[in-house]
């Protein structure tokens, strides 16, 4: 493979989004058959920037953004479904319909979760963990105990 100089911006489709273009931050290669390949510099940081741009710049999220953001968060469709209070099948259907806009509530929750992840918001991260576990929980009594005017949840 021979490294070559890029003549134009790179249409970066490797992230699954059809509208991402890179001005720089990549190396372009050509093999002896004339086939092109590229290598992205700091791909994790690029995907973090794309995630931030999606939740702050894209007016209506669609299936392709849901799929990208779920992948960015490194969670399964089942876990995403629990976070967004949907079924795993509905997440799969939304992701498969790349151009269809997400329901408003789903989009709003997704934006909050991703922003919390990007900004290292521990409260939102804890909430995501709770939402992922909540469907496996059983109904129990909540037992509270007071210690010097501070209430604590006791183990059931």
PADREN-617780 format. One record per residue (C-alpha): residue number from 0; residue in three letters; z, x, y. Coordinates in Angstrom, 3 decimals. Example, Ala and Ser with C-alpha at 12.3 -4.5 7.8 and 13.67 -1.06 7.14 Angstrom:
! PADREN-617780
+------+------+----------+----------+----------+
: resi : resn :       zz :       xx :       yy :
+------+------+----------+----------+----------+
:    0 :  ala :    7.800 :   12.300 :   -4.500 :
:    1 :  ser :    7.140 :   13.670 :   -1.060 :
+------+------+----------+----------+----------+
! end
This chain:
! PADREN-617780
+------+------+----------+----------+----------+
: resi : resn :       zz :       xx :       yy :
+------+------+----------+----------+----------+
:    0 :  unk :    0.000 :    0.000 :    0.000 :
:    1 :  unk :   -0.911 :    1.216 :    3.416 :
:    2 :  unk :    1.106 :    0.268 :    6.491 :
:    3 :  unk :   -1.116 :   -1.154 :    9.227 :
:    4 :  unk :   -0.582 :   -2.178 :   12.836 :
:    5 :  unk :   -0.320 :   -5.909 :   13.449 :
:    6 :  unk :   -2.922 :   -7.269 :   15.854 :
:    7 :  unk :   -1.222 :  -10.598 :   16.469 :
:    8 :  unk :    1.991 :  -12.490 :   15.885 :
:    9 :  unk :    2.941 :  -13.150 :   12.265 :
:   10 :  unk :    2.972 :  -16.748 :   11.017 :
:   11 :  unk :    6.188 :  -16.515 :    8.982 :
:   12 :  unk :    5.947 :  -19.159 :    6.272 :
:   13 :  unk :    8.307 :  -17.381 :    3.875 :
:   14 :  unk :   11.213 :  -19.401 :    5.274 :
:   15 :  unk :    9.590 :  -22.718 :    4.303 :
:   16 :  unk :    8.984 :  -23.815 :    7.896 :
:   17 :  unk :    5.425 :  -24.143 :    9.165 :
:   18 :  unk :    6.066 :  -23.365 :   12.834 :
:   19 :  unk :    7.803 :  -19.976 :   12.880 :
:   20 :  unk :    5.944 :  -17.037 :   14.420 :
:   21 :  unk :    7.237 :  -13.482 :   14.817 :
:   22 :  unk :    6.084 :  -11.243 :   17.646 :
:   23 :  unk :    7.623 :   -8.136 :   16.081 :
:   24 :  unk :   10.377 :   -7.109 :   13.680 :
:   25 :  unk :    8.105 :   -6.818 :   10.663 :
:   26 :  unk :    5.899 :   -4.271 :    8.961 :
:   27 :  unk :    2.438 :   -5.242 :    7.768 :
:   28 :  unk :    0.842 :   -3.688 :    4.694 :
:   29 :  unk :   -2.595 :   -3.794 :    3.114 :
:   30 :  unk :   -3.339 :   -2.872 :   -0.477 :
:   31 :  unk :   -6.535 :   -1.331 :   -1.809 :
:   32 :  unk :   -7.990 :   -4.820 :   -2.453 :
:   33 :  unk :   -7.459 :   -5.854 :    1.176 :
:   34 :  unk :   -4.551 :   -8.194 :    0.385 :
:   35 :  unk :   -1.863 :   -8.327 :    3.066 :
:   36 :  unk :    1.914 :   -8.256 :    2.663 :
:   37 :  unk :    4.770 :   -7.979 :    5.111 :
:   38 :  unk :    8.366 :   -6.816 :    5.191 :
:   39 :  unk :   10.827 :   -8.443 :    7.608 :
:   40 :  unk :   13.425 :   -6.337 :    9.406 :
:   41 :  unk :   16.962 :   -7.787 :    9.226 :
:   42 :  unk :   15.865 :  -10.927 :    7.382 :
:   43 :  unk :   19.420 :  -12.337 :    7.235 :
:   44 :  unk :   19.758 :  -12.093 :   11.008 :
:   45 :  unk :   16.310 :  -13.609 :   11.439 :
:   46 :  unk :   17.313 :  -16.603 :    9.307 :
:   47 :  unk :   20.543 :  -16.945 :   11.282 :
:   48 :  unk :   18.497 :  -17.039 :   14.500 :
:   49 :  unk :   16.091 :  -19.578 :   12.999 :
:   50 :  unk :   19.042 :  -21.778 :   11.928 :
:   51 :  unk :   20.502 :  -21.641 :   15.451 :
:   52 :  unk :   17.107 :  -22.430 :   16.979 :
:   53 :  unk :   16.646 :  -25.393 :   14.644 :
:   54 :  unk :   19.950 :  -27.031 :   15.541 :
:   55 :  unk :   19.647 :  -26.350 :   19.278 :
:   56 :  unk :   15.896 :  -26.566 :   19.983 :
:   57 :  unk :   14.299 :  -28.919 :   17.442 :
:   58 :  unk :   14.620 :  -32.525 :   18.684 :
:   59 :  unk :   14.336 :  -34.289 :   15.298 :
:   60 :  unk :   15.225 :  -32.631 :   12.004 :
:   61 :  unk :   13.035 :  -33.327 :    8.997 :
:   62 :  unk :   13.020 :  -32.518 :    5.303 :
:   63 :  unk :   11.748 :  -28.981 :    5.838 :
:   64 :  unk :   14.630 :  -28.165 :    8.197 :
:   65 :  unk :   17.156 :  -29.707 :    5.809 :
:   66 :  unk :   15.833 :  -27.540 :    2.984 :
:   67 :  unk :   15.879 :  -24.397 :    5.147 :
:   68 :  unk :   19.402 :  -25.059 :    6.455 :
:   69 :  unk :   20.770 :  -25.858 :    2.999 :
:   70 :  unk :   19.282 :  -22.625 :    1.699 :
:   71 :  unk :   20.657 :  -20.751 :    4.716 :
:   72 :  unk :   24.144 :  -22.123 :    3.959 :
:   73 :  unk :   23.727 :  -21.040 :    0.291 :
:   74 :  unk :   24.739 :  -24.430 :   -1.086 :
:   75 :  unk :   23.250 :  -26.665 :   -3.746 :
:   76 :  unk :   21.725 :  -30.076 :   -3.170 :
:   77 :  unk :   24.813 :  -31.584 :   -4.807 :
:   78 :  unk :   27.149 :  -29.756 :   -2.417 :
:   79 :  unk :   24.987 :  -30.681 :    0.567 :
:   80 :  unk :   25.073 :  -34.297 :   -0.589 :
:   81 :  unk :   28.875 :  -34.261 :   -0.607 :
:   82 :  unk :   28.971 :  -32.725 :    2.887 :
:   83 :  unk :   26.570 :  -35.319 :    4.273 :
:   84 :  unk :   28.038 :  -38.242 :    2.280 :
:   85 :  unk :   24.760 :  -38.804 :    0.445 :
:   86 :  unk :   23.656 :  -38.670 :   -3.174 :
:   87 :  unk :   22.068 :  -35.535 :   -4.594 :
:   88 :  unk :   18.913 :  -37.573 :   -5.232 :
:   89 :  unk :   18.711 :  -38.623 :   -1.573 :
:   90 :  unk :   18.977 :  -34.970 :   -0.486 :
:   91 :  unk :   16.195 :  -34.052 :   -2.926 :
:   92 :  unk :   13.999 :  -36.881 :   -1.596 :
:   93 :  unk :   14.641 :  -35.921 :    2.033 :
:   94 :  unk :   13.775 :  -32.280 :    1.297 :
:   95 :  unk :   10.618 :  -33.267 :   -0.599 :
:   96 :  unk :    9.335 :  -35.332 :    2.332 :
:   97 :  unk :    8.885 :  -32.312 :    4.600 :
:   98 :  unk :    7.665 :  -34.187 :    7.685 :
:   99 :  unk :    9.898 :  -37.289 :    7.564 :
:  100 :  unk :   12.750 :  -37.355 :   10.095 :
:  101 :  unk :   16.280 :  -37.397 :    8.715 :
:  102 :  unk :   18.535 :  -40.416 :    9.325 :
:  103 :  unk :   20.462 :  -40.000 :   12.591 :
:  104 :  unk :   23.924 :  -39.668 :   10.997 :
:  105 :  unk :   22.672 :  -37.128 :    8.459 :
:  106 :  unk :   21.032 :  -35.085 :   11.199 :
:  107 :  unk :   24.141 :  -35.149 :   13.407 :
:  108 :  unk :   26.456 :  -34.032 :   10.583 :
:  109 :  unk :   24.024 :  -31.315 :    9.541 :
:  110 :  unk :   23.891 :  -29.927 :   13.088 :
:  111 :  unk :   27.709 :  -29.877 :   13.315 :
:  112 :  unk :   28.099 :  -28.160 :    9.932 :
:  113 :  unk :   25.500 :  -25.501 :   10.665 :
:  114 :  unk :   26.895 :  -24.773 :   14.138 :
:  115 :  unk :   30.366 :  -24.477 :   12.637 :
:  116 :  unk :   29.036 :  -22.020 :   10.078 :
:  117 :  unk :   27.171 :  -19.978 :   12.693 :
:  118 :  unk :   30.111 :  -19.838 :   15.086 :
:  119 :  unk :   32.629 :  -19.057 :   12.320 :
:  120 :  unk :   34.559 :  -22.245 :   13.082 :
:  121 :  unk :   37.265 :  -22.236 :   10.429 :
:  122 :  unk :   38.138 :  -25.901 :   10.986 :
:  123 :  unk :   34.581 :  -27.010 :   10.262 :
:  124 :  unk :   34.370 :  -24.651 :    7.277 :
:  125 :  unk :   37.579 :  -26.169 :    5.888 :
:  126 :  unk :   36.163 :  -29.654 :    6.439 :
:  127 :  unk :   33.003 :  -28.713 :    4.544 :
:  128 :  unk :   35.156 :  -27.500 :    1.646 :
:  129 :  unk :   37.186 :  -30.724 :    1.703 :
:  130 :  unk :   34.045 :  -32.880 :    1.733 :
:  131 :  unk :   32.648 :  -30.918 :   -1.200 :
:  132 :  unk :   35.853 :  -31.502 :   -3.203 :
:  133 :  unk :   36.767 :  -35.008 :   -2.078 :
:  134 :  unk :   34.699 :  -36.961 :   -4.606 :
:  135 :  unk :   36.475 :  -35.175 :   -7.455 :
:  136 :  unk :   39.916 :  -36.112 :   -6.113 :
:  137 :  unk :   41.972 :  -38.934 :   -7.535 :
:  138 :  unk :   43.902 :  -41.506 :   -5.525 :
:  139 :  unk :   47.491 :  -40.301 :   -5.152 :
:  140 :  unk :   50.496 :  -41.065 :   -3.023 :
:  141 :  unk :   50.796 :  -38.934 :    0.076 :
:  142 :  unk :   54.306 :  -37.604 :    0.266 :
:  143 :  unk :   55.362 :  -36.199 :    3.640 :
:  144 :  unk :   58.499 :  -34.288 :    4.489 :
:  145 :  unk :   60.048 :  -33.465 :    7.863 :
:  146 :  unk :   61.525 :  -30.039 :    8.603 :
:  147 :  unk :   62.882 :  -29.601 :   12.115 :
:  148 :  unk :   60.441 :  -32.133 :   13.617 :
:  149 :  unk :   57.446 :  -30.650 :   11.786 :
:  150 :  unk :   55.829 :  -32.798 :    9.118 :
:  151 :  unk :   54.375 :  -31.217 :    5.981 :
:  152 :  unk :   52.350 :  -32.640 :    3.138 :
:  153 :  unk :   54.169 :  -32.209 :   -0.123 :
:  154 :  unk :   52.385 :  -31.648 :   -3.423 :
:  155 :  unk :   51.937 :  -34.915 :   -5.305 :
+------+------+----------+----------+----------+
! end
